[in-house]
Amino acid sequence: MSFKDQLNQDIQTVFLNTDEFAELHSINGKEIGCIVDSVDKNESMQYMQGYTIIDKSICLQASLLNVIPKTNNLILFDEDLVRVYKVSNLAGMLYLDVSQSIGKFDKDIAIYNTKEVEVGGGCLEIEIDDIFVSCKAYIRNQSSSEVFKLSTRLEKQQTLFKIPYVEGLEKSMILVYKNCNYNIISIDNIEEDNIFIDLICEKVE
């Protein structure tokens, strides 16, 4: 066994053993043994141009994550969407200082394939076909400034649906939330990390 392998084994069996100090948490959908340390709300740190209070520090084995988060990335910690403000990787132990919850990944949505159906006179109509994926999502209405930055039309209220990464999404699909249908206006694989996808959608009236 190499030194690196021995070190990773010691980290998992000693420091991050869930029978000892660690607890199981979900990070970007993967169950991982972590040590979570809440930060005193009176302690704060300066980052970039903002004054941000760190909510907690998460310690875990770096090799268990498919993608190591970068500063200012969003991660899904249990059901909470949080922002990473500091990343330290020390001898295979990863330390993440993260913000308070930005929002919850707790809304049930479904995305369906569509098909063209002839309705007479050579006219075609789009109908919902079989289901493509169902998942939890974080949902937020887009502000006017956000819509302008995305260079999308402002004819209707647009809604952001942030979902776990899934391959094969197309704008021709229909998103369904609370029995309402939404057209997908744009699809953004955030940072090309295959962790989150942002869907900008408009409600079908």
Secondary structure as the mmCIF struct_conf table of DSSP 4:
data_model
#
loop_
_struct_conf.conf_type_id
_struct_conf.id
_struct_conf.beg_label_comp_id
_struct_conf.beg_label_asym_id
_struct_conf.beg_label_seq_id
_struct_conf.end_label_comp_id
_struct_conf.end_label_asym_id
_struct_conf.end_label_seq_id
HELX_RH_AL_P HELX_RH_AL_P1 PHE A 3 ASP A 10
HELX_RH_PI_P HELX_RH_PI_P1 ILE A 11 PHE A 15
TURN_TY1_P TURN_TY1_P1 LEU A 16 LEU A 16
TURN_TY1_P TURN_TY1_P2 THR A 18 PHE A 21
STRN STRN1 GLU A 23 ILE A 27
TURN_TY1_P TURN_TY1_P3 ASN A 28 GLY A 29
STRN STRN2 LYS A 30 SER A 38
HELX_LH_PP_P HELX_LH_PP_P1 VAL A 39 ASP A 40
TURN_TY1_P TURN_TY1_P4 LYS A 41 ASN A 42
STRN STRN3 MET A 45 TYR A 47
TURN_TY1_P TURN_TY1_P5 MET A 48 GLN A 49
STRN STRN4 GLY A 50 THR A 52
STRN STRN5 LYS A 56 GLN A 61
HELX_RH_3T_P HELX_RH_3T_P1 ALA A 62 LEU A 64
BEND BEND1 ASN A 66 VAL A 67
TURN_TY1_P TURN_TY1_P6 THR A 71 ASN A 72
STRN STRN6 LEU A 74 PHE A 77
TURN_TY1_P TURN_TY1_P7 ASP A 78 GLU A 79
STRN STRN7 ASP A 80 LEU A 90
TURN_TY1_P TURN_TY1_P8 ALA A 91 GLY A 92
STRN STRN8 MET A 93 VAL A 98
BEND BEND2 GLN A 100 GLN A 100
STRN STRN9 GLY A 103 LYS A 104
STRN STRN10 LYS A 107 GLY A 120
TURN_TY1_P TURN_TY1_P9 GLY A 121 GLY A 122
STRN STRN11 CYS A 123 ASN A 141
HELX_LH_PP_P HELX_LH_PP_P2 GLN A 142 SER A 143
HELX_RH_AL_P HELX_RH_AL_P2 SER A 144 LYS A 149
TURN_TY1_P TURN_TY1_P10 LEU A 150 SER A 151
BEND BEND3 GLU A 155 LYS A 156
STRN STRN12 GLN A 158 PRO A 164
TURN_TY1_P TURN_TY1_P11 GLU A 167 GLY A 168
TURN_TY1_P TURN_TY1_P12 LYS A 171 SER A 172
BEND BEND4 MET A 173 MET A 173
STRN STRN13 ILE A 174 TYR A 177
TURN_TY1_P TURN_TY1_P13 LYS A 178 ASN A 179
STRN STRN14 CYS A 180 ASN A 189
HELX_RH_3T_P HELX_RH_3T_P2 ILE A 190 GLU A 192
BEND BEND5 ASN A 194 ILE A 195
STRN STRN15 PHE A 196 LYS A 203
#
